[in-house]
Amino acid sequence: MSAHSLPEGAVVWHSLEVDKALELLDSNADSGLTPQEVEQRLQKYGLNELEEQGGRSPWEILLDQFTNIMLLMLIGVALISGFLDFMAWQQGTLKPGEVPFKDTIAIMAIVSLNGILGYVQESRAEKALAALKKLSSPLVRIIRDGKLADVSGKELVPGDVMLLEAGVQLAADGRLIEQSNLQVRESALTGEAEAVNKQAILTLPEDTALGDRINLVFQGTEVVQGRGKVLVTNTGMTTELGKIATMLQSVESEPTPLQQRMTQLGKMLVTGSLVLVVIVVVGGIIQARGFSNLQELLEVSLSMAVAVVPEGLPAVITVTLALGTQRMVRHNALIRKLPAVETLGSVTTICSDKTGTLTQNKMVVQLVYTNRKNFRVTGEGYAPVGDFQLNGQKVDPDENPEISALLVACAVCNDSVLQKEAGEWAILGDPTEGALITLGGKAGIEKEQWHSKLPRVSEFPFSSERKRMSVICQVEEVVTVDPAMSGVDPVIAGFLESEPYLMFTKGSPELTLARCNRIYLGDRSIPMDEEQRTQISVANDYMASQGLRVLGFAYKPLIDVPTEASVDVSEQDLVWLGLVGMLDAPRPEVRDAVKECRQAGIRPVMITGDHQLTARAIAVDLGIADAYARVLTGQELQRMSDTELEEQVDLVSIYARVSPEHKLRIVQALQRRGRFVAMTGDGVNDAPALKQADIGIAMGITGTDVSKEASDMVLLDDNFATIVAATKEGRVVYTNIRRFIKYILGSNIGEVLTIAAAPILGLGSVPLTPLQILWMNLVTDGLPALALAIEPPEPDVMQCPPFSPRESIFARGLGSYIVRIGILFAIITIILMEWAYFHVKTATGEGLDPERWKTMVFTSLCLAQMGHAIAIRSNNQLTIEMNAFSNPFVLGAVVATTILQLMLVYVPPLQAFFGTHYLPLDELLVCIGFSALMFVWIEGEKIFFRLIGKRSV
């Protein structure tokens, strides 16, 4: 068969017989492919590696920073200012000591700084694909041309025959040809911790979920035990891992709410500024009846343009977000992308994976059934500490011989080890077997102790066909000082008559029960009747309905050690011991976290690859859903159109047996419904949804590199409750951003109106230079704004619904506040400016410059902002009602900024650079008096709003 006749489209490999799959790929299970066939297929399918699509280059990212409308306007201002300085320099009209181009240099420095800040935030390259590539195996053992060979994983082609053994990492997807006791850990792909037992001989329905395709193996997964032979069916981007890579690269990053609001703010400010510039220039030309004052009007326009742009705002926001990330790290939340700090405050839905996120990723026994009784078992994790309860009452296992007998089987029929490391109990081996050792420890039955009493001499290993394992132990007598007390341990004395060996069996309850004809009750075995068999089946069904993984246990006394070939005969006529039901138990702190989420108006949703019964049990236990809530499975979801899914997503809180593309569709459907989605996850399968979500949250301990690189935030302690703390911090950050935006923009509007009023009032020249305005916007506004950014949270921050991610930055009265305070700024300053302009003409003296009225305007605006900063700390409390030292940084910033402003007025080198003039004490006091009016007005507003029973902004 030529390479051209090989299958082109997607083949449902799990629904095909092995022979049919070999026929489709023209391969041979014993000899594999020939070198010529491999070469043809490499040309057809390409190398077995993940392909990276082109993204933005660093230069493109840097240039994109300067497409911001506010920065473009500042660049224009800098160029015009530079041109005017050049003309003045050429014509020799520069004032003595004046430095040319200082405004241009200062403005371009600010533009460059803002551009660099934006670049640093955006240039963090997405490394999720690089992390995915690490999951491919470097060397693979295959059969080619009838010979064994080790080849590089990227050289595999469809039709190759791979050989598997314990420890091998899969380098491609494939259809099992044969297997022996093969278990594969697929947690990286499906998110489920438990290893999957593979079976080659099965054919499965086409709509079988990814986690249930037990006749297939997948790239990036790992063989835990056993052996297998695999027909390679998919390589490169057609593997399940490749599909995830495709989804990762197809997800486009959307701007965060803060980025959208800042874009909206920039457009509004620039538009308003240009309208004012046109009004002032046209008005000035009409007033002068010509263009004689054009240069003066241009200078006014430049100052207005600089005044309207809050140059310090990007830096203040960046520092505020950075401070937020530091506080979040103290809560074990690591922020990878700065805007995510604020974005958390808008989250309305948290989509969480189950295993390791909502649960402990540790199997814990919940129920034990023996002698017609269901015993509940308490305890957390693998710590061998807990109680046995019957009908809510604590019972002693020693007084219930059936429990002790069952727990001996749990300890002996077991290959795992329980040990304490750094104060934490941990398991070496299978988590299911670890749960059984822990169960025995809670009753004082320790595996090491019973190894000496029942040393293992042989075993029948677990197989997926039998669905059980058995161990054969030699019965050793316990020797004590008192010969009368020596003999077989009393716990197992009833198991034996004179037999020297005991076989313990554990496995599928149904299949193990079918091989039993007796049952252990009290301290002896009796024949099992149909009623007892039915009761055991009902108990098994009940445990399964609670989402528990159930194992059945039995034993059999033996005269001699059976051979491996006699397994089927030996595992007959067993004596039934009981059932054990276990669960990957919920994290205890998650219940409170879910409750707090609901109080804060956030809906938790569970999305898991696990079975629906288990998913429902965990969700009900945690309060995510009630016992009658609908569970939507991957198969049902697969049949739904996007529109149908969109209609269901607000009604469903539990999704089970889902695959990676399903998770992505769920997140997208929620977003189309207007929900703001946070997605938590740890596996490779979560990466596309993490990237698509408004906030992707990866697990720091159990998370794969792929999930971490695709996320916005990493939980360092894998604790769902940490998300709640991070969400609270996000709300505080957004509230503080709004606080300093109204602080900054209020003064900016005052500056613009003051500058615009100067030529209209006929004051002859612009009162503020671009350099002075930059000083106000960066220092006078910037330092107190940074202090306001760390204002502590309001007590009810998590009792309110999330902020709408689509609300304007001016929503909830912020816009009216900014306009109101801006006009007040302007009125106070214009009155001062008018008075000062005429005052300086009469108040002359040695060393006093007639241009110092401009310095009075400059100083008054700066000092008024200090009063504004103190008053704006609270929207409702008066300053005298607040603890001045609850945020000492505000007080420190006000003092430091005031000192710096006075240095500009009284230190000669700074006077020369900033174009200020010396002010006598009486004029300085006038500036302080006018400035204080701003503080008095805002405090008066608070009293007014309090009297009319309305909250301030």
SULCOR-V891563 format. One record per backbone hydrogen bond with DSSP energy under -1.0 kcal/mol. NH is the residue of the N-H (numbers start at 1). CO is the residue of the C=O. If there is no record, write none. Layout:
BEGIN
NH,CO / NH,CO
END
This chain:
BEGIN
5,2 / 6,3 / 13,11 / 15,12 / 16,13 / 21,17 / 22,18 / 23,19 / 24,20 / 25,21 / 26,23 / 27,22 / 32,28 / 38,34 / 39,35 / 40,36 / 41,37 / 42,38 / 43,39 / 44,40 / 45,41 / 46,42 / 48,154 / 49,47 / 61,57 / 62,58 / 63,59 / 64,60 / 66,63 / 67,64 / 72,68 / 73,69 / 74,70 / 75,71 / 76,72 / 77,73 / 78,74 / 79,75 / 80,76 / 81,77 / 82,78 / 83,79 / 84,80 / 85,81 / 86,82 / 87,83 / 88,84 / 89,85 / 90,86 / 91,87 / 93,88 / 98,95 / 105,101 / 106,102 / 107,103 / 108,104 / 109,105 / 110,106 / 111,107 / 112,108 / 113,109 / 114,110 / 115,111 / 116,112 / 117,113 / 118,114 / 119,115 / 120,116 / 121,117 / 122,118 / 123,119 / 131,127 / 132,128 / 133,129 / 135,132 / 136,133 / 140,151 / 142,149 / 143,161 / 144,147 / 145,33 / 146,31 / 147,144 / 149,142 / 151,140 / 153,138 / 155,152 / 156,153 / 159,232 / 160,157 / 162,230 / 163,141 / 164,228 / 167,223 / 168,165 / 170,221 / 173,234 / 174,217 / 175,231 / 176,215 / 177,229 / 178,229 / 180,227 / 183,225 / 184,196 / 185,222 / 189,186 / 190,186 / 191,187 / 196,184 / 198,182 / 199,214 / 204,14 / 208,205 / 212,209 / 213,210 / 214,212 / 216,213 / 217,174 / 220,170 / 221,218 / 222,185 / 223,168 / 224,183 / 225,183 / 227,180 / 228,164 / 229,178 / 230,162 / 231,175 / 232,160 / 233,173 / 234,173 / 238,235 / 239,236 / 243,239 / 244,240 / 245,241 / 246,242 / 247,243 / 248,244 / 249,245 / 250,246 / 251,247 / 260,256 / 261,257 / 262,258 / 263,259 / 264,260 / 265,261 / 266,262 / 267,263 / 268,264 / 269,265 / 270,266 / 271,267 / 272,268 / 273,269 / 274,270 / 275,271 / 276,272 / 277,273 / 278,274 / 279,275 / 280,276 / 281,277 / 282,278 / 283,279 / 284,280 / 285,281 / 286,282 / 287,283 / 288,284 / 290,285 / 294,291 / 297,293 / 298,294 / 299,295 / 300,296 / 301,297 / 302,298 / 303,299 / 304,300 / 305,301 / 306,302 / 307,303 / 308,304 / 311,309 / 313,310 / 316,312 / 317,313 / 318,314 / 319,315 / 320,316 / 321,317 / 322,318 / 323,319 / 324,320 / 325,321 / 326,322 / 327,323 / 328,324 / 329,325 / 330,326 / 331,328 / 332,329 / 333,328 / 334,714 / 336,712 / 337,712 / 340,337 / 341,338 / 343,339 / 344,340 / 345,342 / 346,343 / 347,344 / 348,676 / 349,676 / 350,603 / 351,678 / 352,605 / 357,354 / 358,354 / 359,354 / 360,585 / 364,583 / 366,581 / 367,581 / 368,375 / 369,579 / 370,373 / 373,370 / 375,368 / 376,389 / 377,366 / 378,387 / 383,380 / 385,383 / 389,376 / 390,393 / 393,390 / 395,388 / 399,396 / 400,397 / 403,400 / 404,400 / 405,401 / 406,402 / 407,403 / 408,404 / 409,405 / 410,406 / 411,407 / 412,408 / 413,409 / 414,412 / 417,428 / 419,426 / 421,424 / 424,421 / 426,419 / 428,417 / 434,430 / 435,431 / 436,432 / 437,433 / 438,434 / 439,435 / 440,436 / 441,437 / 442,438 / 443,440 / 444,441 / 445,440 / 450,446 / 451,447 / 454,450 / 457,472 / 458,472 / 460,470 / 467,463 / 469,506 / 470,460 / 471,504 / 472,458 / 473,502 / 474,455 / 475,500 / 476,453 / 478,487 / 485,482 / 487,478 / 492,489 / 495,492 / 501,558 / 502,473 / 503,556 / 504,471 / 505,554 / 506,469 / 507,552 / 508,467 / 512,508 / 513,509 / 514,510 / 515,512 / 516,513 / 517,574 / 518,574 / 519,526 / 520,576 / 521,524 / 524,521 / 526,519 / 528,517 / 533,529 / 534,530 / 535,531 / 536,532 / 537,533 / 538,534 / 539,535 / 540,536 / 541,537 / 542,538 / 543,539 / 544,540 / 545,541 / 546,542 / 547,544 / 548,543 / 549,582 / 551,580 / 552,507 / 553,578 / 554,505 / 555,575 / 556,503 / 558,501 / 566,563 / 567,564 / 570,566 / 571,567 / 574,515 / 575,555 / 576,518 / 577,553 / 578,553 / 579,369 / 580,551 / 581,367 / 582,549 / 583,364 / 585,362 / 585,583 / 587,358 / 590,587 / 593,589 / 594,590 / 595,591 / 596,592 / 597,593 / 598,594 / 599,595 / 600,596 / 601,598 / 602,597 / 603,348 / 605,350 / 606,653 / 607,352 / 608,655 / 615,611 / 616,612 / 617,613 / 618,614 / 619,615 / 620,616 / 621,617 / 622,618 / 624,619 / 625,619 / 629,626 / 632,654 / 634,656 / 637,633 / 638,634 / 639,635 / 645,641 / 646,642 / 647,643 / 649,645 / 651,648 / 652,648 / 655,606 / 656,632 / 657,610 / 658,608 / 663,659 / 664,660 / 665,661 / 666,662 / 667,663 / 668,664 / 669,665 / 670,666 / 671,667 / 672,668 / 673,669 / 674,671 / 675,670 / 678,349 / 679,695 / 680,351 / 681,697 / 684,188 / 686,683 / 687,684 / 690,686 / 691,687 / 692,688 / 693,689 / 694,677 / 695,677 / 697,679 / 698,713 / 699,681 / 700,715 / 704,682 / 708,704 / 709,705 / 710,706 / 712,696 / 713,696 / 714,334 / 715,698 / 716,332 / 718,715 / 722,719 / 723,720 / 725,721 / 726,722 / 727,723 / 728,724 / 729,725 / 730,726 / 731,727 / 732,728 / 733,729 / 734,730 / 735,731 / 736,732 / 737,733 / 738,734 / 739,735 / 740,736 / 741,737 / 742,738 / 743,739 / 744,740 / 745,741 / 746,742 / 747,743 / 748,744 / 749,745 / 750,746 / 751,747 / 752,748 / 753,749 / 754,750 / 755,751 / 756,752 / 757,753 / 758,754 / 761,757 / 763,758 / 773,769 / 774,770 / 775,771 / 776,772 / 777,773 / 778,774 / 779,775 / 780,775 / 781,776 / 783,779 / 785,781 / 786,782 / 787,783 / 788,784 / 789,785 / 790,787 / 791,788 / 797,794 / 799,796 / 803,345 / 807,804 / 811,808 / 814,811 / 815,810 / 817,813 / 818,814 / 819,815 / 820,816 / 821,817 / 822,818 / 823,819 / 824,820 / 825,821 / 826,822 / 827,823 / 828,824 / 829,825 / 830,826 / 831,827 / 832,828 / 833,829 / 834,830 / 835,831 / 836,832 / 837,833 / 838,834 / 839,835 / 840,836 / 842,839 / 843,839 / 844,842 / 848,845 / 852,849 / 854,851 / 856,852 / 857,853 / 858,854 / 859,855 / 860,856 / 861,857 / 862,858 / 863,859 / 864,860 / 865,861 / 867,863 / 868,864 / 869,865 / 870,866 / 871,867 / 872,868 / 881,878 / 882,879 / 886,883 / 890,887 / 892,888 / 893,889 / 894,890 / 895,891 / 896,892 / 897,893 / 898,894 / 899,895 / 900,896 / 901,897 / 902,898 / 903,899 / 904,900 / 906,902 / 907,903 / 911,907 / 912,908 / 913,909 / 914,910 / 915,911 / 916,911 / 924,920 / 925,921 / 926,922 / 927,923 / 928,924 / 929,925 / 930,926 / 931,927 / 932,928 / 934,931 / 936,932 / 937,933 / 938,934 / 939,935 / 940,936 / 941,937 / 942,938 / 943,939 / 944,940 / 945,941 / 946,942 / 947,943 / 948,944 / 950,945
END
